[in-house]
Amino acid sequence: MATIIFYQKPGCSTNARQMQALRAAGHDVIAKDILNEPWCTQTLRRFFGDMPVASWFNRAAPRIKSGEIDPGTCDAASALALMLDDPLLIRRPLIEAGSARCAGFNQALARALLGQAIPDELDRCSRKEADPSCPRMPIDHSNRPTAARGQDDSPSDAS
């Protein structure tokens, strides 16, 4: 079975169920905190492949739900800049298995890892719309390296 790096929001019950499903399928899952990972533009971009830019976003993020950010108006560069500044905007989970990556649990990679169709409850937030109890983790960017803010000086990735 595969070793999977699973970037999650700590405390997210949906992400916890997704990881449990992957473990039940026999995979070794390494959970990482998507909010505190030192992202750079090139690394984050690889998870989105050929997905439309608007689908890169976590539709449940407070800044999207409030209308402050409209994913439909973002190009790739501005979307990545927004996500580097506020990782809550990143669609979850981000999954890495070998050289394969994806954003969201309903993608082909997640289906292949599970070996089955993905139940609806594993691909959407389990909290009710009006439930304010989902904790918004404070984000401290002060200790993140410069590259984490998109200043990556390695070659750009065309994928």
C-alpha positions in Angstrom: 0.0 0.0 0.0 1.0 3.6 -0.3 2.4 6.1 2.1 0.2 9.2 1.8 1.0 12.7 3.0 -2.4 14.2 4.0 -2.5 18.0 4.5 -5.5 18.7 6.8 -6.9 21.3 9.0 -6.4 20.1 12.6 -9.7 19.5 14.3 -11.7 19.0 11.0 -13.9 15.9 11.6 -14.3 15.4 7.8 -10.5 15.3 7.3 -10.3 12.8 10.2 -12.9 10.5 8.6 -11.0 10.8 5.3 -7.8 9.8 6.9 -9.5 6.9 8.6 -10.9 5.7 5.3 -7.4 5.7 3.8 -6.0 3.8 6.8 -8.8 1.3 6.6 -7.8 0.8 2.9 -4.4 -0.2 4.2 -2.4 3.0 3.6 0.1 4.6 5.8 -1.2 8.2 6.3 1.1 11.0 7.5 -1.0 13.9 8.7 0.3 17.4 8.3 -1.2 20.8 9.2 -2.2 22.6 6.1 -2.4 25.9 8.0 1.2 25.9 9.2 3.0 24.2 6.3 5.6 26.5 4.8 4.0 26.6 1.4 5.7 28.2 -1.7 3.9 28.9 -4.9 5.5 26.1 -6.9 4.8 23.4 -4.3 1.2 24.4 -3.7 0.5 24.7 -7.5 1.4 21.1 -8.1 -1.7 19.9 -6.1 -4.2 21.6 -8.4 -3.1 20.0 -11.8 -5.5 21.0 -14.5 -8.4 21.9 -12.1 -10.1 25.2 -12.9 -8.7 27.9 -10.6 -12.1 28.5 -8.9 -12.1 24.9 -7.7 -8.7 25.4 -5.9 -10.5 27.2 -3.1 -12.1 25.9 0.0 -15.7 27.1 -0.5 -16.3 27.0 3.3 -13.5 29.5 4.1 -14.9 32.5 6.0 -13.5 35.0 3.5 -15.2 33.2 0.6 -18.5 32.7 2.5 -18.6 36.4 3.4 -18.1 37.4 -0.3 -14.7 39.1 0.4 -13.1 36.8 -2.1 -14.8 35.5 -5.3 -12.9 32.5 -6.6 -14.5 32.9 -10.0 -12.6 36.2 -10.5 -9.1 34.9 -9.6 -6.4 33.9 -12.0 -3.8 31.3 -10.9 -1.2 33.8 -9.7 -3.7 35.8 -7.6 -5.3 32.6 -6.2 -1.9 31.2 -5.1 -0.9 34.6 -3.5 -4.2 34.6 -1.5 -3.7 31.0 -0.4 -0.1 31.6 0.7 -1.3 34.5 2.8 -4.4 32.7 4.2 -4.1 28.8 4.0 -7.8 28.5 5.1 -8.6 29.3 1.5 -6.9 26.1 0.2 -9.2 23.3 -0.8 -8.8 20.4 1.6 -7.4 17.9 1.9 -4.2 18.1 -0.2 -3.0 14.6 -0.8 0.4 13.4 -1.9 1.1 9.7 -2.7 4.5 9.2 -4.4 4.7 11.7 -7.3 0.9 12.0 -7.5 -1.0 15.0 -5.9 -4.5 16.3 -5.7 -6.7 18.8 -3.9 -10.0 17.6 -2.6 -11.1 14.1 -1.7 -13.3 13.6 -4.7 -10.4 13.5 -7.1 -9.2 10.5 -9.1 -6.2 10.0 -6.8 -8.3 9.6 -3.7 -10.7 7.3 -5.5 -7.8 5.1 -6.7 -6.3 5.0 -3.2 -9.6 3.9 -1.7 -10.3 1.5 -4.5 -14.0 2.5 -4.5 -16.4 5.4 -5.0 -16.1 8.1 -2.4 -19.2 8.5 -0.2 -20.6 12.0 -0.1 -20.0 12.3 3.6 -16.2 12.0 3.0 -16.2 14.9 0.4 -17.9 17.7 2.2 -17.8 19.5 5.5 -19.7 17.5 8.1 -20.7 20.6 10.1 -24.0 22.3 9.6 -24.0 25.6 7.8 -25.1 27.5 10.9 -22.7 25.7 13.3 -20.1 28.2 14.4 -18.2 25.6 16.5 -15.7 24.7 13.7 -12.6 26.4 15.1 -10.8 28.9 13.0 -7.2 28.2 13.9 -5.1 31.4 14.3 -2.4 31.6 11.7 1.0 32.9 12.7 3.1 33.8 9.6 5.9 35.4 11.6 8.1 32.3 11.7 7.5 31.2 8.1 10.4 31.4 5.7 10.3 33.9 2.8 9.8 31.1 0.3 6.5 30.3 2.1 5.1 33.6 0.9 5.6 32.8 -2.8 9.2 34.0 -3.1 10.3 30.6 -4.5 13.4 31.0 -6.6 13.3 27.5 -8.1 12.1 26.9 -11.6 8.4 27.3 -12.2 6.3 24.2 -12.6 4.2 24.1 -15.7 1.8 21.5 -14.3 
